[in-house]
Structures are given as C-alpha cells and as structure tokens.
Amino acid sequence: MMPDPSPSELARDLAQLEARVTRERQELLTELRQGFADVRRAIEAQSEQRISRDVYEADQRRLDSDIANIREEVSKIRRLVIVSPVAVIATAIALSSILP
C-alpha cells in the first residue's frame, strides 16, 4: 500500500494543478481570440469586397447609361449635320426656282 500524501504534498499538487489549469485556460482564450480575430478580418474583407463590387457595378451601370446617352446625342448631331446641308441645298433650289 501507498502511504497517504501529506497535506503539504496535496497543497503543492493542487497549486501545480491550478497553475496548469490557469496556463491552459489562457492558451485557450488566446486561441479563441485569435480565431475570432481571423473571423472578423475575413468578414471585413468580404464586406470590403462586396462594397467594392457594388460600387463597381453601380459605376458600370452609370457608364453604360452615359455611353447610351452619348450615342443618342451623336446620332442627333449626325442627323443635324446631314439634314442641315440638305435642307440648305433644297431651300436654295426652291428659292432659285421661285426667284428670277
């Protein structure tokens, strides 16, 4: 049979156990904090990426709209440039046939 441990041995063992539990608890908390920090960074990166994507898509829609407006304006100017000289020529011909 083994002799019962003395109170001082029990106290020492309990102190060592308490120190070990405290150390492991701190390590676990450190790992948890690191894990949460990693998750937070991933969420922030995803949010930034989403914001960037939304901004890009909005800019792209605005650009498409601006290009459509410019094309429409260019078409109007083309018609004006083509029709104006034709109208001047037609007016000149009409006036020349009316005037002696």
N, CA, C and O atoms as a GROMACS GRO file, in nm:
protein
  400
    1MET      N    1   0.082  -0.119   0.000
    1MET     CA    2   0.000   0.000   0.000
    1MET      C    3   0.086   0.126   0.000
    1MET      O    4   0.195   0.132   0.057
    2MET      N    5   0.030   0.226  -0.068
    2MET     CA    6   0.100   0.354  -0.072
    2MET      C    7   0.055   0.438   0.046
    2MET      O    8  -0.063   0.437   0.083
    3PRO      N    9   0.147   0.509   0.103
    3PRO     CA   10   0.108   0.596   0.215
    3PRO      C   11   0.027   0.714   0.163
    3PRO      O   12   0.047   0.758   0.050
    4ASP      N   13  -0.064   0.764   0.242
    4ASP     CA   14  -0.143   0.882   0.206
    4ASP      C   15  -0.051   1.003   0.192
    4ASP      O   16   0.044   1.020   0.269
    5PRO      N   17  -0.082   1.089   0.089
    5PRO     CA   18   0.004   1.206   0.073
    5PRO      C   19  -0.014   1.302   0.190
    5PRO      O   20  -0.121   1.311   0.251
    6SER      N   21   0.090   1.371   0.218
    6SER     CA   22   0.084   1.468   0.328
    6SER      C   23   0.010   1.592   0.283
    6SER      O   24  -0.002   1.617   0.164
    7PRO      N   25  -0.038   1.671   0.377
    7PRO     CA   26  -0.107   1.795   0.340
    7PRO      C   27  -0.019   1.888   0.256
    7PRO      O   28  -0.071   1.955   0.167
    8SER      N   29   0.108   1.893   0.282
    8SER     CA   30   0.196   1.980   0.203
    8SER      C   31   0.208   1.928   0.059
    8SER      O   32   0.213   2.007  -0.035
    9GLU      N   33   0.213   1.796   0.042
    9GLU     CA   34   0.217   1.739  -0.092
    9GLU      C   35   0.086   1.765  -0.167
    9GLU      O   36   0.087   1.797  -0.286
   10LEU      N   37  -0.024   1.752  -0.096
   10LEU     CA   38  -0.155   1.783  -0.157
   10LEU      C   39  -0.162   1.930  -0.197
   10LEU      O   40  -0.209   1.962  -0.306
   11ALA      N   41  -0.117   2.018  -0.111
   11ALA     CA   42  -0.119   2.161  -0.139
   11ALA      C   43  -0.032   2.192  -0.261
   11ALA      O   44  -0.072   2.269  -0.348
   12ARG      N   45   0.089   2.130  -0.267
   12ARG     CA   46   0.179   2.152  -0.381
   12ARG      C   47   0.114   2.101  -0.510
   12ARG      O   48   0.116   2.170  -0.612
   13ASP      N   49   0.058   1.980  -0.506
   13ASP     CA   50  -0.007   1.923  -0.623
   13ASP      C   51  -0.125   2.009  -0.669
   13ASP      O   52  -0.143   2.032  -0.788
   14LEU      N   53  -0.204   2.057  -0.574
   14LEU     CA   54  -0.317   2.145  -0.608
   14LEU      C   55  -0.268   2.276  -0.668
   14LEU      O   56  -0.328   2.327  -0.763
   15ALA      N   57  -0.159   2.330  -0.614
   15ALA     CA   58  -0.104   2.455  -0.669
   15ALA      C   59  -0.054   2.433  -0.811
   15ALA      O   60  -0.076   2.517  -0.898
   16GLN      N   61   0.014   2.318  -0.835
   16GLN     CA   62   0.061   2.286  -0.970
   16GLN      C   63  -0.057   2.267  -1.065
   16GLN      O   64  -0.054   2.313  -1.179
   17LEU      N   65  -0.160   2.198  -1.017
   17LEU     CA   66  -0.279   2.176  -1.099
   17LEU      C   67  -0.347   2.309  -1.130
   17LEU      O   68  -0.390   2.331  -1.244
   18GLU      N   69  -0.357   2.396  -1.032
   18GLU     CA   70  -0.418   2.528  -1.053
   18GLU      C   71  -0.338   2.609  -1.154
   18GLU      O   72  -0.395   2.675  -1.240
   19ALA      N   73  -0.204   2.603  -1.142
   19ALA     CA   74  -0.119   2.676  -1.237
   19ALA      C   75  -0.136   2.620  -1.378
   19ALA      O   76  -0.143   2.696  -1.475
   20ARG      N   77  -0.143   2.489  -1.388
   20ARG     CA   78  -0.162   2.425  -1.520
   20ARG      C   79  -0.296   2.463  -1.580
   20ARG      O   80  -0.303   2.498  -1.698
   21VAL      N   81  -0.402   2.457  -1.500
   21VAL     CA   82  -0.535   2.494  -1.548
   21VAL      C   83  -0.537   2.640  -1.592
   21VAL      O   84  -0.595   2.673  -1.695
   22THR      N   85  -0.474   2.727  -1.515
   22THR     CA   86  -0.468   2.870  -1.549
   22THR      C   87  -0.393   2.890  -1.681
   22THR      O   88  -0.437   2.965  -1.768
   23ARG      N   89  -0.279   2.823  -1.695
   23ARG     CA   90  -0.198   2.833  -1.816
   23ARG      C   91  -0.277   2.784  -1.938
   23ARG      O   92  -0.281   2.852  -2.041
   24GLU      N   93  -0.338   2.667  -1.926
   24GLU     CA   94  -0.415   2.612  -2.039
   24GLU      C   95  -0.537   2.698  -2.071
   24GLU      O   96  -0.574   2.713  -2.187
   25ARG      N   97  -0.597   2.754  -1.968
   25ARG     CA   98  -0.712   2.845  -1.990
   25ARG      C   99  -0.667   2.969  -2.067
   25ARG      O  100  -0.736   3.013  -2.159
   26GLN      N  101  -0.552   3.025  -2.030
   26GLN     CA  102  -0.501   3.142  -2.100
   26GLN      C  103  -0.466   3.108  -2.245
   26GLN      O  104  -0.493   3.187  -2.335
   27GLU      N  105  -0.406   2.991  -2.266
   27GLU     CA  106  -0.375   2.949  -2.403
   27GLU      C  107  -0.501   2.933  -2.486
   27GLU      O  108  -0.507   2.974  -2.602
   28LEU      N  109  -0.603   2.872  -2.426
   28LEU     CA  110  -0.730   2.852  -2.496
   28LEU      C  111  -0.795   2.986  -2.528
   28LEU      O  112  -0.846   3.006  -2.639
   29LEU      N  113  -0.794   3.078  -2.432
   29LEU     CA  114  -0.851   3.212  -2.457
   29LEU      C  115  -0.774   3.284  -2.567
   29LEU      O  116  -0.833   3.353  -2.650
   30THR      N  117  -0.641   3.268  -2.567
   30THR     CA  118  -0.561   3.331  -2.672
   30THR      C  119  -0.598   3.274  -2.809
   30THR      O  120  -0.613   3.348  -2.906
   31GLU      N  121  -0.612   3.142  -2.816
   31GLU     CA  122  -0.651   3.080  -2.942
   31GLU      C  123  -0.790   3.124  -2.985
   31GLU      O  124  -0.815   3.149  -3.103
   32LEU      N  125  -0.882   3.133  -2.889
   32LEU     CA  126  -1.018   3.178  -2.922
   32LEU      C  127  -1.017   3.321  -2.974
   32LEU      O  128  -1.083   3.353  -3.073
   33ARG      N  129  -0.941   3.408  -2.906
   33ARG     CA  130  -0.933   3.548  -2.951
   33ARG      C  131  -0.874   3.556  -3.092
   33ARG      O  132  -0.922   3.632  -3.176
   34GLN      N  133  -0.770   3.477  -3.116
   34GLN     CA  134  -0.709   3.475  -3.249
   34GLN      C  135  -0.809   3.425  -3.353
   34GLN      O  136  -0.818   3.480  -3.463
   35GLY      N  137  -0.883   3.320  -3.317
   35GLY     CA  138  -0.984   3.268  -3.410
   35GLY      C  139  -1.092   3.370  -3.440
   35GLY      O  140  -1.132   3.386  -3.555
   36PHE      N  141  -1.139   3.439  -3.336
   36PHE     CA  142  -1.241   3.542  -3.358
   36PHE      C  143  -1.184   3.658  -3.439
   36PHE      O  144  -1.254   3.716  -3.523
   37ALA      N  145  -1.057   3.692  -3.415
   37ALA     CA  146  -0.994   3.799  -3.493
   37ALA      C  147  -0.984   3.758  -3.640
   37ALA      O  148  -1.009   3.840  -3.729
   38ASP      N  149  -0.949   3.632  -3.665
   38ASP     CA  150  -0.943   3.583  -3.803
   38ASP      C  151  -1.080   3.589  -3.870
   38ASP      O  152  -1.092   3.630  -3.985
   39VAL      N  153  -1.182   3.547  -3.795
   39VAL     CA  154  -1.319   3.552  -3.850
   39VAL      C  155  -1.359   3.696  -3.878
   39VAL      O  156  -1.418   3.724  -3.982
   40ARG      N  157  -1.328   3.787  -3.785
   40ARG     CA  158  -1.363   3.928  -3.803
   40ARG      C  159  -1.293   3.985  -3.926
   40ARG      O  160  -1.354   4.057  -4.005
   41ARG      N  161  -1.163   3.953  -3.941
   41ARG     CA  162  -1.090   4.002  -4.059
   41ARG      C  163  -1.150   3.946  -4.188
   41ARG      O  164  -1.162   4.017  -4.288
   42ALA      N  165  -1.188   3.819  -4.185
   42ALA     CA  166  -1.248   3.759  -4.304
   42ALA      C  167  -1.381   3.826  -4.338
   42ALA      O  168  -1.410   3.852  -4.455
   43ILE      N  169  -1.460   3.854  -4.236
   43ILE     CA  170  -1.589   3.922  -4.258
   43ILE      C  171  -1.566   4.062  -4.312
   43ILE      O  172  -1.635   4.106  -4.405
   44GLU      N  173  -1.469   4.135  -4.254
   44GLU     CA  174  -1.441   4.270  -4.302
   44GLU      C  175  -1.391   4.268  -4.446
   44GLU      O  176  -1.430   4.352  -4.528
   45ALA      N  177  -1.306   4.172  -4.476
   45ALA     CA  178  -1.255   4.161  -4.614
   45ALA      C  179  -1.369   4.130  -4.710
   45ALA      O  180  -1.375   4.186  -4.820
   46GLN      N  181  -1.459   4.042  -4.669
   46GLN     CA  182  -1.575   4.008  -4.752
   46GLN      C  183  -1.664   4.131  -4.770
   46GLN      O  184  -1.714   4.156  -4.880
   47SER      N  185  -1.683   4.207  -4.662
   47SER     CA  186  -1.765   4.329  -4.671
   47SER      C  187  -1.701   4.430  -4.765
   47SER      O  188  -1.768   4.491  -4.848
   48GLU      N  189  -1.569   4.447  -4.751
   48GLU     CA  190  -1.499   4.541  -4.839
   48GLU      C  191  -1.509   4.496  -4.984
   48GLU      O  192  -1.530   4.577  -5.075
   49GLN      N  193  -1.494   4.367  -5.005
   49GLN     CA  194  -1.504   4.315  -5.141
   49GLN      C  195  -1.645   4.337  -5.196
   49GLN      O  196  -1.661   4.375  -5.312
   50ARG      N  197  -1.745   4.314  -5.113
   50ARG     CA  198  -1.884   4.333  -5.156
   50ARG      C  199  -1.910   4.480  -5.187
   50ARG      O  200  -1.974   4.512  -5.287
   51ILE      N  201  -1.858   4.569  -5.100
   51ILE     CA  202  -1.876   4.712  -5.124
   51ILE      C  203  -1.807   4.751  -5.254
   51ILE      O  204  -1.863   4.824  -5.335
   52SER      N  205  -1.686   4.701  -5.273
   52SER     CA  206  -1.613   4.732  -5.396
   52SER      C  207  -1.689   4.680  -5.517
   52SER      O  208  -1.697   4.748  -5.619
   53ARG      N  209  -1.743   4.560  -5.506
   53ARG     CA  210  -1.819   4.502  -5.616
   53ARG      C  211  -1.945   4.583  -5.644
   53ARG      O  212  -1.977   4.609  -5.760
   54ASP      N  213  -2.017   4.622  -5.538
   54ASP     CA  214  -2.138   4.703  -5.556
   54ASP      C  215  -2.104   4.837  -5.619
   54ASP      O  216  -2.175   4.883  -5.709
   55VAL      N  217  -1.995   4.899  -5.573
   55VAL     CA  218  -1.954   5.028  -5.630
   55VAL      C  219  -1.916   5.009  -5.776
   55VAL      O  220  -1.954   5.090  -5.861
   56TYR      N  221  -1.842   4.902  -5.806
   56TYR     CA  222  -1.803   4.875  -5.944
   56TYR      C  223  -1.926   4.856  -6.033
   56TYR      O  224  -1.934   4.913  -6.142
   57GLU      N  225  -2.021   4.775  -5.984
   57GLU     CA  226  -2.141   4.750  -6.064
   57GLU      C  227  -2.222   4.878  -6.084
   57GLU      O  228  -2.274   4.901  -6.193
   58ALA      N  229  -2.231   4.961  -5.981
   58ALA     CA  230  -2.302   5.089  -5.995
   58ALA      C  231  -2.230   5.180  -6.095
   58ALA      O  232  -2.293   5.244  -6.179
   59ASP      N  233  -2.097   5.184  -6.086
   59ASP     CA  234  -2.020   5.264  -6.181
   59ASP      C  235  -2.037   5.211  -6.323
   59ASP      O  236  -2.046   5.289  -6.418
   60GLN      N  237  -2.040   5.079  -6.336
   60GLN     CA  238  -2.058   5.019  -6.468
   60GLN      C  239  -2.195   5.054  -6.526
   60GLN      O  240  -2.206   5.087  -6.644
   61ARG      N  241  -2.299   5.048  -6.442
   61ARG     CA  242  -2.433   5.086  -6.491
   61ARG      C  243  -2.437   5.233  -6.530
   61ARG      O  244  -2.498   5.270  -6.631
   62ARG      N  245  -2.371   5.318  -6.450
   62ARG     CA  246  -2.367   5.460  -6.482
   62ARG      C  247  -2.292   5.482  -6.614
   62ARG      O  248  -2.335   5.562  -6.697
   63LEU      N  249  -2.181   5.412  -6.632
   63LEU     CA  250  -2.104   5.424  -6.755
   63LEU      C  251  -2.186   5.379  -6.875
   63LEU      O  252  -2.186   5.445  -6.979
   64ASP      N  253  -2.255   5.267  -6.861
   64ASP     CA  254  -2.340   5.218  -6.970
   64ASP      C  255  -2.448   5.321  -7.005
   64ASP      O  256  -2.476   5.345  -7.123
   65SER      N  257  -2.506   5.380  -6.903
   65SER     CA  258  -2.609   5.481  -6.925
   65SER      C  259  -2.550   5.604  -6.995
   65SER      O  260  -2.610   5.659  -7.088
   66ASP      N  261  -2.432   5.647  -6.949
   66ASP     CA  262  -2.367   5.763  -7.011
   66ASP      C  263  -2.331   5.735  -7.157
   66ASP      O  264  -2.346   5.821  -7.243
   67ILE      N  265  -2.282   5.614  -7.184
   67ILE     CA  266  -2.248   5.578  -7.322
   67ILE      C  267  -2.373   5.577  -7.410
   67ILE      O  268  -2.369   5.624  -7.524
   68ALA      N  269  -2.484   5.526  -7.358
   68ALA     CA  270  -2.609   5.526  -7.434
   68ALA      C  271  -2.652   5.670  -7.463
   68ALA      O  272  -2.696   5.700  -7.574
   69ASN      N  273  -2.641   5.758  -7.363
   69ASN     CA  274  -2.677   5.899  -7.384
   69ASN      C  275  -2.586   5.965  -7.488
   69ASN      O  276  -2.633   6.041  -7.572
   70ILE      N  277  -2.457   5.936  -7.482
   70ILE     CA  278  -2.363   5.994  -7.578
   70ILE      C  279  -2.394   5.944  -7.719
   70ILE      O  280  -2.392   6.021  -7.815
   71ARG      N  281  -2.423   5.815  -7.731
   71ARG     CA  282  -2.459   5.761  -7.864
   71ARG      C  283  -2.583   5.829  -7.919
   71ARG      O  284  -2.590   5.860  -8.038
   72GLU      N  285  -2.679   5.852  -7.833
   72GLU     CA  286  -2.802   5.920  -7.876
   72GLU      C  287  -2.772   6.063  -7.922
   72GLU      O  288  -2.825   6.108  -8.023
   73GLU      N  289  -2.689   6.132  -7.847
   73GLU     CA  290  -2.652   6.269  -7.883
   73GLU      C  291  -2.573   6.272  -8.015
   73GLU      O  292  -2.596   6.358  -8.100
   74VAL      N  293  -2.481   6.177  -8.031
   74VAL     CA  294  -2.403   6.170  -8.156
   74VAL      C  295  -2.496   6.142  -8.273
   74VAL      O  296  -2.479   6.199  -8.381
   75SER      N  297  -2.595   6.057  -8.253
   75SER     CA  298  -2.692   6.027  -8.359
   75SER      C  299  -2.770   6.152  -8.397
   75SER      O  300  -2.794   6.178  -8.515
   76LYS      N  301  -2.811   6.229  -8.296
   76LYS     CA  302  -2.884   6.354  -8.324
   76LYS      C  303  -2.797   6.452  -8.402
   76LYS      O  304  -2.842   6.517  -8.496
   77ILE      N  305  -2.671   6.462  -8.360
   77ILE     CA  306  -2.580   6.555  -8.428
   77ILE      C  307  -2.555   6.511  -8.572
   77ILE      O  308  -2.550   6.594  -8.662
   78ARG      N  309  -2.540   6.380  -8.592
   78ARG     CA  310  -2.523   6.329  -8.730
   78ARG      C  311  -2.641   6.367  -8.817
   78ARG      O  312  -2.626   6.415  -8.928
   79ARG      N  313  -2.761   6.343  -8.761
   79ARG     CA  314  -2.881   6.377  -8.840
   79ARG      C  315  -2.884   6.527  -8.871
   79ARG      O  316  -2.918   6.567  -8.982
   80LEU      N  317  -2.848   6.607  -8.774
   80LEU     CA  318  -2.848   6.752  -8.793
   80LEU      C  319  -2.744   6.792  -8.898
   80LEU      O  320  -2.770   6.875  -8.984
   81VAL      N  321  -2.625   6.731  -8.890
   81VAL     CA  322  -2.518   6.764  -8.985
   81VAL      C  323  -2.557   6.720  -9.126
   81VAL      O  324  -2.526   6.788  -9.224
   82ILE      N  325  -2.624   6.607  -9.136
   82ILE     CA  326  -2.663   6.558  -9.269
   82ILE      C  327  -2.785   6.634  -9.320
   82ILE      O  328  -2.789   6.672  -9.437
   83VAL      N  329  -2.883   6.656  -9.236
   83VAL     CA  330  -3.008   6.719  -9.279
   83VAL      C  331  -2.988   6.868  -9.306
   83VAL      O  332  -3.049   6.921  -9.399
   84SER      N  333  -2.907   6.936  -9.228
   84SER     CA  334  -2.889   7.081  -9.245
   84SER      C  335  -2.838   7.118  -9.384
   84SER      O  336  -2.899   7.202  -9.450
   85PRO      N  337  -2.729   7.058  -9.432
   85PRO     CA  338  -2.685   7.094  -9.568
   85PRO      C  339  -2.788   7.056  -9.673
   85PRO      O  340  -2.808   7.129  -9.770
   86VAL      N  341  -2.853   6.942  -9.653
   86VAL     CA  342  -2.957   6.902  -9.750
   86VAL      C  343  -3.070   7.004  -9.747
   86VAL      O  344  -3.122   7.041  -9.852
   87ALA      N  345  -3.108   7.049  -9.628
   87ALA     CA  346  -3.214   7.150  -9.618
   87ALA      C  347  -3.170   7.281  -9.682
   87ALA      O  348  -3.251   7.346  -9.748
   88VAL      N  349  -3.046   7.320  -9.664
   88VAL     CA  350  -2.994   7.443  -9.726
   88VAL      C  351  -2.995   7.430  -9.877
   88VAL      O  352  -3.034   7.522  -9.948
   89ILE      N  353  -2.951   7.314  -9.927
   89ILE     CA  354  -2.949   7.292 -10.072
   89ILE      C  355  -3.092   7.292 -10.126
   89ILE      O  356  -3.119   7.353 -10.230
   90ALA      N  357  -3.183   7.223 -10.057
   90ALA     CA  358  -3.323   7.219 -10.102
   90ALA      C  359  -3.383   7.358 -10.099
   90ALA      O  360  -3.458   7.395 -10.190
   91THR      N  361  -3.353   7.435  -9.997
   91THR     CA  362  -3.404   7.573  -9.988
   91THR      C  363  -3.346   7.658 -10.101
   91THR      O  364  -3.416   7.737 -10.163
   92ALA      N  365  -3.217   7.640 -10.125
   92ALA     CA  366  -3.154   7.716 -10.235
   92ALA      C  367  -3.216   7.680 -10.369
   92ALA      O  368  -3.241   7.768 -10.452
   93ILE      N  369  -3.242   7.551 -10.390
   93ILE     CA  370  -3.304   7.510 -10.516
   93ILE      C  371  -3.445   7.566 -10.525
   93ILE      O  372  -3.485   7.617 -10.629
   94ALA      N  373  -3.519   7.557 -10.416
   94ALA     CA  374  -3.657   7.610 -10.416
   94ALA      C  375  -3.655   7.762 -10.441
   94ALA      O  376  -3.735   7.813 -10.519
   95LEU      N  377  -3.566   7.831 -10.375
   95LEU     CA  378  -3.559   7.976 -10.392
   95LEU      C  379  -3.512   8.014 -10.534
   95LEU      O  380  -3.560   8.111 -10.593
   96SER      N  381  -3.420   7.937 -10.586
   96SER     CA  382  -3.370   7.969 -10.720
   96SER      C  383  -3.478   7.945 -10.826
   96SER      O  384  -3.483   8.013 -10.929
   97SER      N  385  -3.565   7.846 -10.800
   97SER     CA  386  -3.673   7.824 -10.898
   97SER      C  387  -3.783   7.927 -10.881
   97SER      O  388  -3.855   7.955 -10.977
   98ILE      N  389  -3.798   7.983 -10.764
   98ILE     CA  390  -3.903   8.083 -10.742
   98ILE      C  391  -3.853   8.220 -10.784
   98ILE      O  392  -3.927   8.296 -10.848
   99LEU      N  393  -3.731   8.254 -10.749
   99LEU     CA  394  -3.676   8.386 -10.779
   99LEU      C  395  -3.620   8.389 -10.921
   99LEU      O  396  -3.565   8.290 -10.969
  100PRO      N  397  -3.635   8.504 -10.988
  100PRO     CA  398  -3.584   8.513 -11.126
  100PRO      C  399  -3.436   8.524 -11.137
  100PRO      O  400  -3.382   8.531 -11.247
   0.00000   0.00000   0.00000
